[in-house]
Amino acid sequence: MSPAGPESPDPIAVESMLIARQPDLVTYEGWLSIDRHERALGEPSNRPRVKLTTIEEMLRIAASEGPSEGS
């Protein structure tokens, strides 16, 4: 990997470079996990979502939940 960018422009190489530079990076899959979680929190009260309010909680959800079968 060069200092300016990944050796290859493919998405996996870019994601690997970004994770190496920023270990707490929230990937697109992590963002999808946060989105699913917030939507699920809102369902019982017929709300579109209930937003997570702390960075720690968002990072925990992004890291612990993988993609669902439907995405």
All heavy atoms as TSV, in Angstrom:
chain	resi	resn	atom	element	x	y	z
A	1	MET	N	N	0.848	-1.171	0.000
A	1	MET	CA	C	0.000	0.000	0.000
A	1	MET	C	C	0.893	1.234	0.000
A	1	MET	O	O	1.803	1.354	0.797
A	1	MET	CB	C	-0.900	-0.047	1.233
A	1	MET	CG	C	-1.688	1.176	1.445
A	1	MET	SD	S	-2.879	1.145	2.827
A	1	MET	CE	C	-2.367	-0.157	3.865
A	2	SER	N	N	0.610	2.165	-0.884
A	2	SER	CA	C	1.384	3.401	-0.931
A	2	SER	C	C	0.838	4.375	0.101
A	2	SER	O	O	-0.312	4.247	0.539
A	2	SER	CB	C	1.302	4.009	-2.332
A	2	SER	OG	O	0.054	4.621	-2.530
A	3	PRO	N	N	1.621	5.383	0.494
A	3	PRO	CA	C	1.129	6.360	1.466
A	3	PRO	C	C	-0.088	7.138	0.948
A	3	PRO	O	O	-0.922	7.576	1.719
A	3	PRO	CB	C	2.302	7.298	1.673
A	3	PRO	CG	C	3.496	6.597	1.144
A	3	PRO	CD	C	3.003	5.598	0.148
A	4	ALA	N	N	-0.209	7.293	-0.360
A	4	ALA	CA	C	-1.298	8.087	-0.922
A	4	ALA	C	C	-2.591	7.298	-1.070
A	4	ALA	O	O	-3.662	7.873	-1.113
A	4	ALA	CB	C	-0.882	8.636	-2.284
A	5	GLY	N	N	-2.514	5.995	-1.201
A	5	GLY	CA	C	-3.732	5.241	-1.410
A	5	GLY	C	C	-3.468	3.759	-1.485
A	5	GLY	O	O	-2.344	3.301	-1.340
A	6	PRO	N	N	-4.532	2.990	-1.712
A	6	PRO	CA	C	-4.374	1.537	-1.783
A	6	PRO	C	C	-3.645	1.131	-3.059
A	6	PRO	O	O	-3.596	1.882	-4.030
A	6	PRO	CB	C	-5.812	1.030	-1.793
A	6	PRO	CG	C	-6.596	2.157	-2.367
A	6	PRO	CD	C	-5.901	3.415	-1.915
A	7	GLU	N	N	-3.094	-0.062	-3.022
A	7	GLU	CA	C	-2.392	-0.581	-4.201
A	7	GLU	C	C	-3.354	-0.816	-5.354
A	7	GLU	O	O	-2.971	-0.755	-6.507
A	7	GLU	CB	C	-1.676	-1.882	-3.837
A	7	GLU	CG	C	-0.571	-1.695	-2.828
A	7	GLU	CD	C	0.001	-3.008	-2.339
A	7	GLU	OE1	O	-0.384	-4.080	-2.842
A	7	GLU	OE2	O	0.842	-2.960	-1.433
A	8	SER	N	N	-4.591	-1.104	-5.030
A	8	SER	CA	C	-5.605	-1.413	-6.027
A	8	SER	C	C	-6.847	-0.579	-5.718
A	8	SER	O	O	-7.169	-0.373	-4.556
A	8	SER	CB	C	-5.937	-2.901	-5.946
A	8	SER	OG	O	-7.083	-3.198	-6.685
A	9	PRO	N	N	-7.566	-0.102	-6.739
A	9	PRO	CA	C	-8.740	0.716	-6.461
A	9	PRO	C	C	-9.998	-0.083	-6.104
A	9	PRO	O	O	-11.059	0.497	-5.983
A	9	PRO	CB	C	-8.939	1.486	-7.766
A	9	PRO	CG	C	-8.396	0.585	-8.819
A	9	PRO	CD	C	-7.230	-0.128	-8.151
A	10	ASP	N	N	-9.872	-1.393	-5.902
A	10	ASP	CA	C	-11.070	-2.172	-5.601
A	10	ASP	C	C	-11.560	-1.866	-4.184
A	10	ASP	O	O	-10.785	-1.472	-3.311
A	10	ASP	CB	C	-10.823	-3.673	-5.800
A	10	ASP	CG	C	-9.984	-4.275	-4.701
A	10	ASP	OD1	O	-8.747	-4.232	-4.820
A	10	ASP	OD2	O	-10.573	-4.771	-3.735
A	11	PRO	N	N	-12.862	-2.005	-3.927
A	11	PRO	CA	C	-13.446	-1.628	-2.636
A	11	PRO	C	C	-12.809	-2.316	-1.430
A	11	PRO	O	O	-12.660	-1.705	-0.383
A	11	PRO	CB	C	-14.918	-2.027	-2.769
A	11	PRO	CG	C	-15.172	-2.041	-4.243
A	11	PRO	CD	C	-13.871	-2.450	-4.881
A	12	ILE	N	N	-12.434	-3.568	-1.553
A	12	ILE	CA	C	-11.830	-4.290	-0.428
A	12	ILE	C	C	-10.477	-3.679	-0.075
A	12	ILE	O	O	-10.148	-3.509	1.104
A	12	ILE	CB	C	-11.723	-5.792	-0.737
A	12	ILE	CG1	C	-13.125	-6.387	-0.833
A	12	ILE	CG2	C	-10.893	-6.517	0.319
A	12	ILE	CD1	C	-13.176	-7.801	-1.344
A	13	ALA	N	N	-9.687	-3.328	-1.075
A	13	ALA	CA	C	-8.390	-2.713	-0.814
A	13	ALA	C	C	-8.555	-1.340	-0.163
A	13	ALA	O	O	-7.818	-0.987	0.754
A	13	ALA	CB	C	-7.583	-2.592	-2.109
A	14	VAL	N	N	-9.538	-0.580	-0.630
A	14	VAL	CA	C	-9.787	0.745	-0.052
A	14	VAL	C	C	-10.231	0.603	1.403
A	14	VAL	O	O	-9.715	1.291	2.294
A	14	VAL	CB	C	-10.842	1.517	-0.873
A	14	VAL	CG1	C	-11.243	2.801	-0.170
A	14	VAL	CG2	C	-10.310	1.827	-2.268
A	15	GLU	N	N	-11.167	-0.310	1.661
A	15	GLU	CA	C	-11.637	-0.520	3.035
A	15	GLU	C	C	-10.493	-0.982	3.935
A	15	GLU	O	O	-10.362	-0.496	5.065
A	15	GLU	CB	C	-12.780	-1.520	3.058
A	15	GLU	CG	C	-13.393	-1.671	4.444
A	15	GLU	CD	C	-14.617	-2.562	4.445
A	15	GLU	OE1	O	-15.594	-2.216	3.758
A	15	GLU	OE2	O	-14.566	-3.587	5.136
A	16	SER	N	N	-9.641	-1.873	3.457
A	16	SER	CA	C	-8.499	-2.343	4.250
A	16	SER	C	C	-7.558	-1.197	4.587
A	16	SER	O	O	-7.070	-1.092	5.715
A	16	SER	CB	C	-7.739	-3.430	3.493
A	16	SER	OG	O	-8.539	-4.565	3.349
A	17	MET	N	N	-7.300	-0.319	3.610
A	17	MET	CA	C	-6.434	0.831	3.846
A	17	MET	C	C	-7.053	1.752	4.899
A	17	MET	O	O	-6.370	2.198	5.820
A	17	MET	CB	C	-6.214	1.607	2.554
A	17	MET	CG	C	-5.349	2.844	2.743
A	17	MET	SD	S	-5.480	4.033	1.390
A	17	MET	CE	C	-7.150	4.624	1.593
A	18	LEU	N	N	-8.346	2.022	4.781
A	18	LEU	CA	C	-9.005	2.913	5.727
A	18	LEU	C	C	-9.020	2.335	7.139
A	18	LEU	O	O	-8.772	3.048	8.117
A	18	LEU	CB	C	-10.432	3.211	5.259
A	18	LEU	CG	C	-10.543	4.053	3.994
A	18	LEU	CD1	C	-11.995	4.116	3.532
A	18	LEU	CD2	C	-9.972	5.439	4.197
A	19	ILE	N	N	-9.283	1.036	7.264
A	19	ILE	CA	C	-9.286	0.392	8.581
A	19	ILE	C	C	-7.889	0.413	9.198
A	19	ILE	O	O	-7.738	0.613	10.398
A	19	ILE	CB	C	-9.855	-1.035	8.491
A	19	ILE	CG1	C	-11.366	-0.951	8.217
A	19	ILE	CG2	C	-9.586	-1.832	9.760
A	19	ILE	CD1	C	-12.014	-2.278	7.880
A	20	ALA	N	N	-6.850	0.240	8.370
A	20	ALA	CA	C	-5.486	0.304	8.878
A	20	ALA	C	C	-5.171	1.700	9.419
A	20	ALA	O	O	-4.467	1.848	10.416
A	20	ALA	CB	C	-4.492	-0.066	7.776
A	21	ARG	N	N	-5.699	2.717	8.781
A	21	ARG	CA	C	-5.455	4.097	9.206
A	21	ARG	C	C	-6.362	4.522	10.349
A	21	ARG	O	O	-5.993	5.373	11.154
A	21	ARG	CB	C	-5.654	5.049	8.035
A	21	ARG	CG	C	-4.599	4.902	6.979
A	21	ARG	CD	C	-4.803	5.880	5.861
A	21	ARG	NE	N	-3.790	5.702	4.837
A	21	ARG	CZ	C	-3.716	6.436	3.749
A	21	ARG	NH1	N	-4.587	7.408	3.534
A	21	ARG	NH2	N	-2.769	6.214	2.866
A	22	GLN	N	N	-7.572	3.976	10.407
A	22	GLN	CA	C	-8.561	4.360	11.412
A	22	GLN	C	C	-9.264	3.102	11.925
A	22	GLN	O	O	-10.293	2.704	11.390
A	22	GLN	CB	C	-9.572	5.332	10.794
A	22	GLN	CG	C	-10.635	5.810	11.735
A	22	GLN	CD	C	-10.080	6.586	12.914
A	22	GLN	OE1	O	-9.147	7.356	12.770
A	22	GLN	NE2	N	-10.617	6.339	14.080
A	23	PRO	N	N	-8.715	2.462	12.962
A	23	PRO	CA	C	-9.271	1.189	13.429
A	23	PRO	C	C	-10.743	1.250	13.849
A	23	PRO	O	O	-11.448	0.255	13.758
A	23	PRO	CB	C	-8.378	0.824	14.616
A	23	PRO	CG	C	-7.109	1.565	14.380
A	23	PRO	CD	C	-7.506	2.829	13.668
A	24	ASP	N	N	-11.239	2.397	14.307
A	24	ASP	CA	C	-12.641	2.518	14.719
A	24	ASP	C	C	-13.556	2.910	13.570
A	24	ASP	O	O	-14.704	3.302	13.791
A	24	ASP	CB	C	-12.789	3.546	15.844
A	24	ASP	CG	C	-12.232	3.047	17.158
A	24	ASP	OD1	O	-12.151	1.813	17.333
A	24	ASP	OD2	O	-11.877	3.871	18.004
A	25	LEU	N	N	-13.074	2.792	12.352
A	25	LEU	CA	C	-13.858	3.140	11.176
A	25	LEU	C	C	-15.172	2.364	11.157
A	25	LEU	O	O	-15.194	1.162	11.402
A	25	LEU	CB	C	-13.062	2.794	9.909
A	25	LEU	CG	C	-13.801	2.982	8.585
A	25	LEU	CD1	C	-13.816	4.461	8.216
A	25	LEU	CD2	C	-13.139	2.177	7.498
A	26	VAL	N	N	-16.258	3.069	10.878
A	26	VAL	CA	C	-17.548	2.405	10.687
A	26	VAL	C	C	-17.714	2.188	9.189
A	26	VAL	O	O	-17.800	3.133	8.417
A	26	VAL	CB	C	-18.716	3.247	11.252
A	26	VAL	CG1	C	-20.051	2.607	10.916
A	26	VAL	CG2	C	-18.557	3.411	12.758
A	27	THR	N	N	-17.725	0.940	8.789
A	27	THR	CA	C	-17.878	0.597	7.379
A	27	THR	C	C	-19.331	0.784	6.958
A	27	THR	O	O	-20.214	1.028	7.788
A	27	THR	CB	C	-17.490	-0.873	7.128
A	27	THR	OG1	O	-18.416	-1.701	7.848
A	27	THR	CG2	C	-16.057	-1.161	7.551
A	28	TYR	N	N	-19.595	0.637	5.682
A	28	TYR	CA	C	-20.964	0.728	5.186
A	28	TYR	C	C	-21.837	-0.345	5.839
A	28	TYR	O	O	-22.971	-0.079	6.237
A	28	TYR	CB	C	-20.986	0.595	3.661
A	28	TYR	CG	C	-22.375	0.726	3.084
A	28	TYR	CD1	C	-23.065	1.933	3.136
A	28	TYR	CD2	C	-23.006	-0.364	2.501
A	28	TYR	CE1	C	-24.345	2.047	2.625
A	28	TYR	CE2	C	-24.287	-0.250	1.976
A	28	TYR	CZ	C	-24.952	0.963	2.040
A	28	TYR	OH	O	-26.216	1.078	1.540
A	29	GLU	N	N	-21.305	-1.545	5.987
A	29	GLU	CA	C	-22.063	-2.617	6.656
A	29	GLU	C	C	-22.351	-2.246	8.104
A	29	GLU	O	O	-23.431	-2.528	8.620
A	29	GLU	CB	C	-21.311	-3.952	6.578
A	29	GLU	CG	C	-21.319	-4.573	5.205
A	29	GLU	CD	C	-22.713	-4.865	4.678
A	29	GLU	OE1	O	-23.599	-5.275	5.468
A	29	GLU	OE2	O	-22.926	-4.679	3.479
A	30	GLY	N	N	-21.390	-1.600	8.769
A	30	GLY	CA	C	-21.621	-1.132	10.137
A	30	GLY	C	C	-22.712	-0.084	10.193
A	30	GLY	O	O	-23.565	-0.097	11.095
A	31	TRP	N	N	-22.710	0.837	9.219
A	31	TRP	CA	C	-23.756	1.853	9.150
A	31	TRP	C	C	-25.118	1.191	8.939
A	31	TRP	O	O	-26.103	1.600	9.559
A	31	TRP	CB	C	-23.473	2.854	8.035
A	31	TRP	CG	C	-24.555	3.877	7.924
A	31	TRP	CD1	C	-24.672	5.029	8.645
A	31	TRP	CD2	C	-25.710	3.797	7.088
A	31	TRP	NE1	N	-25.829	5.681	8.301
A	31	TRP	CE2	C	-26.494	4.935	7.343
A	31	TRP	CE3	C	-26.167	2.879	6.154
A	31	TRP	CZ2	C	-27.696	5.180	6.689
A	31	TRP	CZ3	C	-27.367	3.125	5.510
A	31	TRP	CH2	C	-28.116	4.264	5.777
A	32	LEU	N	N	-25.170	0.170	8.070
A	32	LEU	CA	C	-26.429	-0.540	7.854
A	32	LEU	C	C	-26.912	-1.196	9.142
A	32	LEU	O	O	-28.114	-1.220	9.415
A	32	LEU	CB	C	-26.274	-1.591	6.749
A	32	LEU	CG	C	-26.121	-1.053	5.326
A	32	LEU	CD1	C	-25.833	-2.202	4.361
A	32	LEU	CD2	C	-27.350	-0.276	4.894
A	33	SER	N	N	-25.984	-1.719	9.944
A	33	SER	CA	C	-26.357	-2.319	11.226
A	33	SER	C	C	-26.959	-1.279	12.161
A	33	SER	O	O	-27.965	-1.539	12.833
A	33	SER	CB	C	-25.135	-2.968	11.886
A	33	SER	OG	O	-24.695	-4.068	11.142
A	34	ILE	N	N	-26.358	-0.093	12.204
A	34	ILE	CA	C	-26.890	0.997	13.026
A	34	ILE	C	C	-28.282	1.365	12.534
A	34	ILE	O	O	-29.212	1.524	13.330
A	34	ILE	CB	C	-25.951	2.213	12.992
A	34	ILE	CG1	C	-24.629	1.892	13.692
A	34	ILE	CG2	C	-26.625	3.437	13.633
A	34	ILE	CD1	C	-23.547	2.932	13.476
A	35	ASP	N	N	-28.450	1.496	11.234
A	35	ASP	CA	C	-29.741	1.853	10.649
A	35	ASP	C	C	-30.811	0.827	11.012
A	35	ASP	O	O	-31.910	1.187	11.448
A	35	ASP	CB	C	-29.592	1.990	9.131
A	35	ASP	CG	C	-30.862	2.456	8.457
A	35	ASP	OD1	O	-31.388	3.532	8.828
A	35	ASP	OD2	O	-31.334	1.749	7.537
A	36	ARG	N	N	-30.498	-0.464	10.847
A	36	ARG	CA	C	-31.460	-1.527	11.185
A	36	ARG	C	C	-31.837	-1.477	12.669
A	36	ARG	O	O	-32.996	-1.626	13.038
A	36	ARG	CB	C	-30.887	-2.909	10.852
A	36	ARG	CG	C	-30.979	-3.282	9.398
A	36	ARG	CD	C	-30.622	-4.758	9.184
A	36	ARG	NE	N	-29.268	-5.078	9.614
A	36	ARG	CZ	C	-28.190	-4.919	8.850
A	36	ARG	NH1	N	-28.289	-4.438	7.629
A	36	ARG	NH2	N	-27.007	-5.255	9.300
A	37	HIS	N	N	-30.838	-1.262	13.511
A	37	HIS	CA	C	-31.063	-1.217	14.952
A	37	HIS	C	C	-31.976	-0.045	15.322
A	37	HIS	O	O	-32.932	-0.211	16.090
A	37	HIS	CB	C	-29.713	-1.102	15.675
A	37	HIS	CG	C	-29.810	-1.184	17.148
A	37	HIS	ND1	N	-29.905	-2.381	17.820
A	37	HIS	CD2	C	-29.848	-0.216	18.093
A	37	HIS	CE1	C	-29.981	-2.145	19.119
A	37	HIS	NE2	N	-29.949	-0.832	19.314
A	38	GLU	N	N	-31.704	1.133	14.780
A	38	GLU	CA	C	-32.535	2.305	15.072
A	38	GLU	C	C	-33.968	2.117	14.574
A	38	GLU	O	O	-34.919	2.499	15.259
A	38	GLU	CB	C	-31.927	3.561	14.440
A	38	GLU	CG	C	-30.644	4.004	15.108
A	38	GLU	CD	C	-30.009	5.210	14.451
A	38	GLU	OE1	O	-30.314	5.499	13.260
A	38	GLU	OE2	O	-29.207	5.871	15.122
A	39	ARG	N	N	-34.121	1.528	13.405
A	39	ARG	CA	C	-35.472	1.266	12.879
A	39	ARG	C	C	-36.217	0.268	13.765
A	39	ARG	O	O	-37.404	0.433	14.033
A	39	ARG	CB	C	-35.398	0.748	11.446
A	39	ARG	CG	C	-35.004	1.824	10.459
A	39	ARG	CD	C	-34.805	1.216	9.066
A	39	ARG	NE	N	-34.350	2.195	8.134
A	39	ARG	CZ	C	-35.151	2.858	7.286
A	39	ARG	NH1	N	-36.440	2.617	7.275
A	39	ARG	NH2	N	-34.643	3.748	6.458
A	40	ALA	N	N	-35.512	-0.756	14.213
A	40	ALA	CA	C	-36.139	-1.753	15.089
A	40	ALA	C	C	-36.558	-1.125	16.415
A	40	ALA	O	O	-37.615	-1.472	16.959
A	40	ALA	CB	C	-35.185	-2.926	15.330
A	41	LEU	N	N	-35.777	-0.199	16.941
A	41	LEU	CA	C	-36.136	0.489	18.183
A	41	LEU	C	C	-37.403	1.319	18.010
A	41	LEU	O	O	-38.188	1.477	18.951
A	41	LEU	CB	C	-34.994	1.398	18.651
A	41	LEU	CG	C	-33.736	0.717	19.175
A	41	LEU	CD1	C	-32.661	1.765	19.467
A	41	LEU	CD2	C	-34.025	-0.109	20.410
A	42	GLY	N	N	-37.629	1.855	16.823
A	42	GLY	CA	C	-38.801	2.688	16.580
A	42	GLY	C	C	-40.083	1.928	16.320
A	42	GLY	O	O	-41.187	2.458	16.531
A	43	GLU	N	N	-39.985	0.687	15.853
A	43	GLU	CA	C	-41.176	-0.088	15.478
A	43	GLU	C	C	-42.233	-0.200	16.576
A	43	GLU	O	O	-43.417	0.008	16.286
A	43	GLU	CB	C	-40.773	-1.477	14.986
A	43	GLU	CG	C	-40.213	-1.468	13.590
A	43	GLU	CD	C	-39.818	-2.860	13.125
A	43	GLU	OE1	O	-40.180	-3.861	13.783
A	43	GLU	OE2	O	-39.137	-2.934	12.097
A	44	PRO	N	N	-41.886	-0.508	17.822
A	44	PRO	CA	C	-42.926	-0.680	18.844
A	44	PRO	C	C	-43.811	0.554	19.046
A	44	PRO	O	O	-44.973	0.421	19.428
A	44	PRO	CB	C	-42.144	-0.999	20.122
A	44	PRO	CG	C	-40.842	-1.534	19.642
A	44	PRO	CD	C	-40.553	-0.817	18.345
A	45	SER	N	N	-43.269	1.745	18.779
A	45	SER	CA	C	-44.059	2.961	18.987
A	45	SER	C	C	-44.458	3.621	17.664
A	45	SER	O	O	-44.797	4.804	17.632
A	45	SER	CB	C	-43.288	3.946	19.871
A	45	SER	OG	O	-42.025	4.234	19.299
A	46	ASN	N	N	-44.428	2.853	16.576
A	46	ASN	CA	C	-44.794	3.347	15.238
A	46	ASN	C	C	-44.005	4.588	14.824
A	46	ASN	O	O	-44.543	5.493	14.200
A	46	ASN	CB	C	-46.302	3.619	15.140
A	46	ASN	CG	C	-47.098	2.339	15.099
A	46	ASN	OD1	O	-46.641	1.336	14.567
A	46	ASN	ND2	N	-48.279	2.372	15.666
A	47	ARG	N	N	-42.743	4.620	15.185
A	47	ARG	CA	C	-41.854	5.704	14.777
A	47	ARG	C	C	-40.931	5.162	13.686
A	47	ARG	O	O	-40.636	3.967	13.646
A	47	ARG	CB	C	-41.013	6.173	15.969
A	47	ARG	CG	C	-41.855	6.825	17.050
A	47	ARG	CD	C	-41.055	7.134	18.279
A	47	ARG	NE	N	-39.968	8.065	17.994
A	47	ARG	CZ	C	-39.084	8.440	18.909
A	47	ARG	NH1	N	-39.143	7.971	20.138
A	47	ARG	NH2	N	-38.122	9.275	18.587
A	48	PRO	N	N	-40.457	6.050	12.794
A	48	PRO	CA	C	-39.549	5.581	11.744
A	48	PRO	C	C	-38.257	4.999	12.323
A	48	PRO	O	O	-37.691	4.067	11.778
A	48	PRO	CB	C	-39.242	6.818	10.910
A	48	PRO	CG	C	-40.209	7.864	11.324
A	48	PRO	CD	C	-40.769	7.463	12.648
A	49	ARG	N	N	-37.818	5.555	13.453
A	49	ARG	CA	C	-36.597	5.097	14.107
A	49	ARG	C	C	-36.475	5.790	15.447
A	49	ARG	O	O	-37.107	6.793	15.682
A	49	ARG	CB	C	-35.363	5.360	13.257
A	49	ARG	CG	C	-35.006	6.817	13.100
A	49	ARG	CD	C	-33.777	7.102	12.234
A	49	ARG	NE	N	-33.965	6.687	10.865
A	49	ARG	CZ	C	-33.272	5.705	10.264
A	49	ARG	NH1	N	-32.330	5.070	10.899
A	49	ARG	NH2	N	-33.516	5.381	9.023
A	50	VAL	N	N	-35.615	5.256	16.297
A	50	VAL	CA	C	-35.176	5.923	17.519
A	50	VAL	C	C	-33.665	6.014	17.400
A	50	VAL	O	O	-32.974	4.988	17.343
A	50	VAL	CB	C	-35.593	5.146	18.793
A	50	VAL	CG1	C	-34.972	5.772	20.025
A	50	VAL	CG2	C	-37.104	5.095	18.915
A	51	LYS	N	N	-33.174	7.233	17.318
A	51	LYS	CA	C	-31.742	7.444	17.101
A	51	LYS	C	C	-30.924	7.042	18.321
A	51	LYS	O	O	-31.322	7.281	19.465
A	51	LYS	CB	C	-31.470	8.928	16.800
A	51	LYS	CG	C	-32.151	9.443	15.539
A	51	LYS	CD	C	-31.633	8.787	14.298
A	51	LYS	CE	C	-30.260	9.345	13.945
A	51	LYS	NZ	N	-29.701	8.784	12.736
A	52	LEU	N	N	-29.787	6.431	18.069
A	52	LEU	CA	C	-28.826	6.158	19.127
A	52	LEU	C	C	-28.205	7.494	19.511
A	52	LEU	O	O	-28.013	8.368	18.659
A	52	LEU	CB	C	-27.760	5.185	18.641
A	52	LEU	CG	C	-28.277	3.804	18.224
A	52	LEU	CD1	C	-27.164	2.967	17.622
A	52	LEU	CD2	C	-28.912	3.095	19.398
A	53	THR	N	N	-27.878	7.665	20.784
A	53	THR	CA	C	-27.439	8.983	21.236
A	53	THR	C	C	-25.981	9.067	21.661
A	53	THR	O	O	-25.503	10.161	21.947
A	53	THR	CB	C	-28.322	9.461	22.409
A	53	THR	OG1	O	-28.252	8.504	23.457
A	53	THR	CG2	C	-29.766	9.627	21.951
A	54	THR	N	N	-25.276	7.936	21.713
A	54	THR	CA	C	-23.864	8.015	22.080
A	54	THR	C	C	-23.000	7.350	21.013
A	54	THR	O	O	-23.414	6.381	20.366
A	54	THR	CB	C	-23.575	7.328	23.438
A	54	THR	OG1	O	-23.822	5.932	23.314
A	54	THR	CG2	C	-24.433	7.923	24.553
A	55	ILE	N	N	-21.830	7.879	20.854
A	55	ILE	CA	C	-20.879	7.310	19.891
A	55	ILE	C	C	-20.521	5.883	20.310
A	55	ILE	O	O	-20.427	4.990	19.470
A	55	ILE	CB	C	-19.626	8.189	19.772
A	55	ILE	CG1	C	-20.025	9.519	19.115
A	55	ILE	CG2	C	-18.534	7.482	18.979
A	55	ILE	CD1	C	-18.926	10.559	19.107
A	56	GLU	N	N	-20.357	5.673	21.611
A	56	GLU	CA	C	-19.991	4.342	22.104
A	56	GLU	C	C	-21.043	3.310	21.708
A	56	GLU	O	O	-20.710	2.202	21.283
A	56	GLU	CB	C	-19.814	4.357	23.628
A	56	GLU	CG	C	-18.644	5.164	24.111
A	56	GLU	CD	C	-18.898	6.676	24.153
A	56	GLU	OE1	O	-20.077	7.113	24.081
A	56	GLU	OE2	O	-17.918	7.429	24.239
A	57	GLU	N	N	-22.322	3.686	21.836
A	57	GLU	CA	C	-23.405	2.772	21.489
A	57	GLU	C	C	-23.411	2.493	19.982
A	57	GLU	O	O	-23.574	1.357	19.543
A	57	GLU	CB	C	-24.737	3.371	21.934
A	57	GLU	CG	C	-25.896	2.421	21.844
A	57	GLU	CD	C	-27.181	3.020	22.410
A	57	GLU	OE1	O	-27.270	4.244	22.587
A	57	GLU	OE2	O	-28.092	2.226	22.664
A	58	MET	N	N	-23.207	3.536	19.186
A	58	MET	CA	C	-23.163	3.360	17.730
A	58	MET	C	C	-22.016	2.440	17.326
A	58	MET	O	O	-22.200	1.545	16.490
A	58	MET	CB	C	-23.011	4.711	17.034
A	58	MET	CG	C	-24.232	5.557	17.073
A	58	MET	SD	S	-23.926	7.108	16.217
A	58	MET	CE	C	-24.821	8.230	17.257
A	59	LEU	N	N	-20.837	2.646	17.917
A	59	LEU	CA	C	-19.690	1.801	17.576
A	59	LEU	C	C	-19.928	0.357	17.996
A	59	LEU	O	O	-19.558	-0.574	17.276
A	59	LEU	CB	C	-18.416	2.343	18.227
A	59	LEU	CG	C	-17.898	3.660	17.664
A	59	LEU	CD1	C	-16.711	4.159	18.491
A	59	LEU	CD2	C	-17.524	3.537	16.195
A	60	ARG	N	N	-20.570	0.162	19.145
A	60	ARG	CA	C	-20.869	-1.199	19.613
A	60	ARG	C	C	-21.807	-1.900	18.641
A	60	ARG	O	O	-21.576	-3.047	18.249
A	60	ARG	CB	C	-21.493	-1.153	21.010
A	60	ARG	CG	C	-21.822	-2.528	21.573
A	60	ARG	CD	C	-22.467	-2.446	22.939
A	60	ARG	NE	N	-23.686	-1.647	22.964
A	60	ARG	CZ	C	-24.879	-2.066	22.532
A	60	ARG	NH1	N	-25.018	-3.274	22.018
A	60	ARG	NH2	N	-25.939	-1.280	22.602
A	61	ILE	N	N	-22.849	-1.217	18.207
A	61	ILE	CA	C	-23.808	-1.809	17.271
A	61	ILE	C	C	-23.136	-2.075	15.924
A	61	ILE	O	O	-23.302	-3.134	15.324
A	61	ILE	CB	C	-25.041	-0.896	17.095
A	61	ILE	CG1	C	-25.795	-0.750	18.405
A	61	ILE	CG2	C	-25.943	-1.396	15.979
A	61	ILE	CD1	C	-26.324	-2.033	18.993
A	62	ALA	N	N	-22.358	-1.120	15.442
A	62	ALA	CA	C	-21.685	-1.279	14.150
A	62	ALA	C	C	-20.722	-2.469	14.166
A	62	ALA	O	O	-20.595	-3.183	13.178
A	62	ALA	CB	C	-20.940	-0.007	13.774
A	63	ALA	N	N	-20.070	-2.701	15.288
A	63	ALA	CA	C	-19.075	-3.773	15.386
A	63	ALA	C	C	-19.705	-5.134	15.680
A	63	ALA	O	O	-19.162	-6.161	15.263
A	63	ALA	CB	C	-18.059	-3.450	16.467
A	64	SER	N	N	-20.851	-5.150	16.363
A	64	SER	CA	C	-21.387	-6.431	16.816
A	64	SER	C	C	-22.405	-7.059	15.879
A	64	SER	O	O	-22.609	-8.258	15.933
A	64	SER	CB	C	-22.026	-6.272	18.199
A	64	SER	OG	O	-23.173	-5.453	18.129
A	65	GLU	N	N	-23.034	-6.264	15.055
A	65	GLU	CA	C	-24.069	-6.815	14.201
A	65	GLU	C	C	-23.581	-6.903	12.768
A	65	GLU	O	O	-23.108	-5.934	12.215
A	65	GLU	CB	C	-25.333	-5.924	14.245
A	65	GLU	CG	C	-25.965	-5.900	15.608
A	65	GLU	CD	C	-27.261	-5.126	15.623
A	65	GLU	OE1	O	-27.844	-4.875	14.557
A	65	GLU	OE2	O	-27.693	-4.781	16.722
A	66	GLY	N	N	-23.703	-8.084	12.213
A	66	GLY	CA	C	-23.335	-8.286	10.808
A	66	GLY	C	C	-24.513	-7.975	9.906
A	66	GLY	O	O	-25.600	-7.656	10.366
A	67	PRO	N	N	-24.310	-8.081	8.597
A	67	PRO	CA	C	-25.414	-7.833	7.674
A	67	PRO	C	C	-26.511	-8.865	7.841
A	67	PRO	O	O	-26.252	-10.024	8.127
A	67	PRO	CB	C	-24.764	-7.926	6.288
A	67	PRO	CG	C	-23.498	-8.676	6.501
A	67	PRO	CD	C	-23.090	-8.448	7.934
A	68	SER	N	N	-27.742	-8.418	7.678
A	68	SER	CA	C	-28.860	-9.355	7.777
A	68	SER	C	C	-29.024	-10.077	6.453
A	68	SER	O	O	-28.517	-9.660	5.430
A	68	SER	CB	C	-30.144	-8.608	8.146
A	68	SER	OG	O	-30.553	-7.796	7.066
A	69	GLU	N	N	-29.791	-11.161	6.498
A	69	GLU	CA	C	-29.984	-11.958	5.292
A	69	GLU	C	C	-30.718	-11.154	4.210
A	69	GLU	O	O	-30.559	-11.403	3.039
A	69	GLU	CB	C	-30.792	-13.218	5.613
A	69	GLU	CG	C	-30.036	-14.234	6.425
A	69	GLU	CD	C	-29.918	-13.870	7.900
A	69	GLU	OE1	O	-30.799	-13.182	8.456
A	69	GLU	OE2	O	-28.926	-14.262	8.516
A	70	GLY	N	N	-31.524	-10.183	4.599
A	70	GLY	CA	C	-32.319	-9.429	3.643
A	70	GLY	C	C	-31.589	-8.308	2.952
A	70	GLY	O	O	-32.111	-7.687	2.055
A	71	SER	N	N	-30.343	-7.978	3.331
A	71	SER	CA	C	-29.676	-6.847	2.708
A	71	SER	C	C	-28.648	-7.260	1.707
A	71	SER	O	O	-28.285	-8.346	1.511
A	71	SER	CB	C	-29.022	-5.948	3.755
A	71	SER	OG	O	-28.055	-6.645	4.491
